[in-house]
Amino acid sequence: MGTADEQIRVSKSVKQEIERRRRDGESYNDVLKRMFSPAGDRDFLAGFGRWSDERADRAREVRERYKKKSKERMHRRIEDT
């Protein structure tokens, strides 16, 4: 990483968004370059790694519960016919 050539002011919410999109080892400049690149809005990895393991596990558990309930409802309907 080099030194900054220019400084810009951004709102707190913009800075938070840049930090949210920041990957390990990236500078703010790297994030902005990636965001403004022609393929920046189609970055395949952009959505990966945002949830903690704990949150991802909870989401999987909820999904499994809903799948189980859905199957149970389907079997009850089949039995009712």
Buried (B, 14 or more C-beta within 10 A) or exposed (E): EEEEEEEEEEEEEEEEBBEEBBEEEBEBEEBBEBBEEEEBEEEEEBEEEEEEEEEEEEEEEEEEEEEEEEEEEEEEEEEEE
